[in-house]
Amino acid sequence: MFEKFSKSRTLQQRARKVMPLGVNSNFRYWGEGITPYLAKAKGSHIWDVDGNEYIDYRLAFGPIIIGHADETVNAKVREEIEYGTLAAMTTELEVEVMEKIVALCPAVEMARLACSGTEATMHAIRVARAYTGREIILKFEGNYHGFHDYTLWSTYAPAESYGNARSPIPIPSSSGIPRVLGEKIITLPFNDFEGFERTMKSYGHLIAAVITEPCQGNCAAIDPQKGFLELIRKRTEEYGCVFILDEVKTGFRIANGGAQEYYRIKPDLATYAKALGNGYPVAAFGGRKEIMSIIGHGVAQGGTYTNNKPGVAAAWATLTLLQEQPILKTIEQRGKRLMAGLKKIFEEAGIPVVFSGYPAMFSFSIGVEKVTCQRDWNESDKDYYLALVEAAIERGVMPDHDPREPWFLCYAHSEADIDETLNVYADAVKAVKR
Ligand SMILES: Cc1ncc(COP(=O)(O)O)c(C=O)c1O
């Protein structure tokens, strides 16, 4: 595959001189000489600087829900930016976006905008701490809530370093995270009912917030086991902790009302970004009025760009499309067909795989019988997964290089894209022996 990347390689060498690793996010670096650079993106396809075309299942790590460079979203952005891109004043369009968020998301009575998922979870955590007067945050191993220091613990460290599942060790996922913050975080394996019960009994009265992704959108889309989110809801209520549901990946993707609608679960606060703006920089957090109302009353929240017009206009257009057209239903149908087709290919090849997630955002783990948490996923055959991804990229289909990152679908993915992807994977599984 790497012969196809000669211009990418030259650009990477140039970029390396001015950007660490030659990229503006660690997640976009695949390695020396194998990191592709983008020329353009349209619909469900992307083209790299070498002119190679791919069916894109990365979708910018999930934000693209309608399609790349969608005409309707772009037209609304163009129309709105003619009247200014940013001002220190609130617009009616912003109010309309907030009304749409409140109308679509069952647990959101009030919300505020932010610019990224990282900001949204950071603000939600501040509000939860301020509301409860407590400081400890409980998060689950393998979940990612953005780059701030509060929850970048036990995210993608080797799971072997996490210690015994009965008494997990929180591991910072980067140098530079203050060690003292380790005193403010408790980590647990996802889907660990018994461990969660025990931890809440011991520390529930000290915990400001339990934060979780509904499924592990940053670890092979591992599903919550039946009753796990409900248990979190029950115990957080009992112990007076704020339940923050991080819907940065699931929001406006798995249902118009996100995981709250899908699982019929009502967290106290929820966080959004990604699909909210179909690729423009816009995010939000919101929830119960009683909690959100403390903002501005001794609780600080804001940001110069939180009402940036391109982001706000894109959110307005994206949410309007979701409200008016059966977009997520169509994605669901196509995603189901893709998942079923891939499952069949692996079955016929005698390769055990566990599928997880939703048709709009799914993963599969190879060579394991069950995957309920990152520790299980760690046992999967990541090398074979990667070998298949490389064979697929060679053939014009691009899922993410990292097996923890789900496959994302958008409205622009056509039936023909699904057919082509299945042909490519059938061929890849034949070509690459396990
Ligand atoms: C669940 C979740 N929360 C938060 C974030 C951080 O979002 P952003 O990259 O917009 O800062 C991400 C990013 O992938 C995410 O998946």
The ligand as an SDF file (V2000), in Angstrom:
LIG
                    3D

 16 16  0  0  0  0  0  0  0  0999 V2000
  -16.5410   10.4450   23.4720 C   0  0  0  0  0  0  0  0  0  0  0  0
  -15.6490   11.6000   23.1650 C   0  0  0  0  0  0  0  0  0  0  0  0
  -15.6050   12.6420   24.0080 N   0  0  0  0  0  0  0  0  0  0  0  0
  -14.8270   13.7190   23.7670 C   0  0  0  0  0  0  0  0  0  0  0  0
  -14.0380   13.7730   22.6500 C   0  0  0  0  0  0  0  0  0  0  0  0
  -13.1940   14.9850   22.3850 C   0  0  0  0  0  0  0  0  0  0  0  0
  -13.7310   15.6930   21.3120 O   0  0  0  0  0  0  0  0  0  0  0  0
  -12.8350   16.7290   20.4840 P   0  0  0  0  0  0  0  0  0  0  0  0
  -11.8720   15.8980   19.6840 O   0  0  0  0  0  0  0  0  0  0  0  0
  -13.8280   17.4640   19.6410 O   0  0  0  0  0  0  0  0  0  0  0  0
  -12.1570   17.6000   21.4660 O   0  0  0  0  0  0  0  0  0  0  0  0
  -14.0530   12.7150   21.7410 C   0  0  0  0  0  0  0  0  0  0  0  0
  -13.2120   12.7420   20.5410 C   0  0  0  0  0  0  0  0  0  0  0  0
  -13.0420   11.7860   19.8410 O   0  0  0  0  0  0  0  0  0  0  0  0
  -14.8790   11.5960   22.0050 C   0  0  0  0  0  0  0  0  0  0  0  0
  -14.9160   10.5490   21.1850 O   0  0  0  0  0  0  0  0  0  0  0  0
  1  2  1  0
  2  3  1  0
  2 15  2  0
  3  4  2  0
  4  5  1  0
  5  6  1  0
  5 12  2  0
  6  7  1  0
  7  8  1  0
  8  9  2  0
  8 10  1  0
  8 11  1  0
 12 13  1  0
 12 15  1  0
 13 14  2  0
 15 16  1  0
M  END
$$$$
